[in-house]
């Protein structure tokens, strides 16, 4: 069966890759591997052929900041394109009215080396950008060259701080990301 990535997932992946082109992508994924096919997963194409999940490796970019800003964006924006986010044994979703888009402990869900994002039905055709400060491209003022670092306070805040992983951590890629 041919498949296509939900428009919102494709947009978010492109935003992250544009802002952080040198980040590690070894744990990135969209369509599920054989293990995913044996269970219900948003990494498997739905009945209309859409893959509704995206994994983003945590290394080489401010993944923790991104995850926190994505949760805050979902809590405050009214955007309905994301179903849930899982990262480092925590989950946030719009499922429970008393805990809307708040990190909850979920150690059994894992996801220690990548951020898992599941998308909702509106994401299939809505590829509008996600307005997160961590994804803003640094602004270069007039007269500045691309080789001179920006000096505005917003650009300083956008400096990349690589995520740290534990020394005993071991990554294994579980999904492939072929182009649909």
HELIX and SHEET records of a PDB file:
HELIX    1   1 UNK A    7  UNK A   19  1                                  13    
HELIX    2   2 UNK A   34  UNK A   37  1                                   4    
HELIX    3   3 UNK A   63  UNK A   77  1                                  15    
HELIX    4   4 UNK A   97  UNK A   99  5                                   3    
HELIX    5   5 UNK A  107  UNK A  109  5                                   3    
HELIX    6   6 UNK A  121  UNK A  124  5                                   4    
HELIX    7   7 UNK A  133  UNK A  135  5                                   3    
HELIX    8   8 UNK A  153  UNK A  157  1                                   5    
SHEET    1   A 2 UNK A   4  UNK A   5  0                                        
SHEET    2   A 2 UNK A  50  UNK A  51  1                                        
SHEET    1   B 5 UNK A  53  UNK A  57  0                                        
SHEET    2   B 5 UNK A 114  UNK A 119 -1                                        
SHEET    3   B 5 UNK A  82  UNK A  87 -1                                        
SHEET    4   B 5 UNK A  90  UNK A  93 -1                                        
SHEET    5   B 5 UNK A 104  UNK A 105 -1                                        
END                                                                             
